[in-house]
Amino acid sequence: MIGRFRFDDEVFTGTVNGDRVVVERGLYCDTYTLDELETLPPVNPSKIICVGLNYIDHARELEMELPGYPMIFLKPPSAVIGHGDMIVYPPVSQHVDYEAELAVVIGKQCRNVPATYADDVILGYTCFNDVTARDIQKADGQWTRAKSFDTFAPFGPFVVMAENVDISNAYIRSRVNGQLRQDSSVNNMIFDIPALIEFISHIMTLEKGDVIATGTPAGVGQLYPGDTVEIEIEGVGTLENEVVKP
């Protein structure tokens, strides 16, 4: 696993082994314990591409037809926060939802990638919470404002390298204040990860560190100030954030 960290005024990427972080510095390495460091979002994406309605159980829950192609939207980098950071409940909304998602982290600049070569451009995977102001989404009739508030793109805590995990049948779960809210499997995706990379990379150039959030399963629900929300993906980790008033 890799992560980004801050120690005093220095920000760096390190390899995570248990509670230790190893940072390569040319001819030598530094080793820290996790509790010595501030954990940052594990990559710094130029863009976050999200996929709507990409789980069969979620489509059935909403009584919607399965889409014929991926429905995508963007979140701005200004929405990014990491594990342990606070989700700020915007005063203009009365209904904010969690959405547990598996995120794919791109490993190199790429464009027009065939699905059969998608594995070549994947760095790894992390947990993502597509926080959404649902009332604003319904009022606007489109998704940009509802999905783009500062702190509405938590992901992390680390990136698990693609070669170290098989996510094809991994469970994906969310909990609010310890209570299970979503419990599904990545194999319920309508469009799998290679298909998503092919589709998206034929629209836009993907840069190293870009994040693709691959959609949420059934069980989406509301958050309130004071709640703690966890996103857990088998083999990848657990992302935890508290919801606060501004």
Secondary structure as UniProt FT lines:
FT   STRAND          2..7
FT   TURN            8..9
FT   STRAND          10..17
FT   TURN            18..19
FT   STRAND          20..25
FT   TURN            26..27
FT   STRAND          28..33
FT   HELIX           34..36
FT   STRAND          38..40
FT   STRAND          48..52
FT   HELIX           56..61
FT   TURN            62..63
FT   STRAND          71..75
FT   HELIX           77..79
FT   STRAND          80..81
FT   TURN            83..84
FT   STRAND          86..88
FT   TURN            91..92
FT   STRAND          96..98
FT   STRAND          100..106
FT   HELIX           115..121
FT   STRAND          122..129
FT   STRAND          132..133
FT   HELIX           134..140
FT   HELIX           144..147
FT   TURN            150..151
FT   STRAND          153..161
FT   HELIX           162..164
FT   TURN            168..169
FT   STRAND          171..176
FT   TURN            177..178
FT   STRAND          179..185
FT   HELIX           186..188
FT   HELIX           193..201
FT   TURN            202..203
FT   TURN            208..209
FT   STRAND          211..213
FT   STRAND          221..223
FT   TURN            225..226
FT   STRAND          228..233
FT   TURN            234..236
FT   STRAND          237..244
//
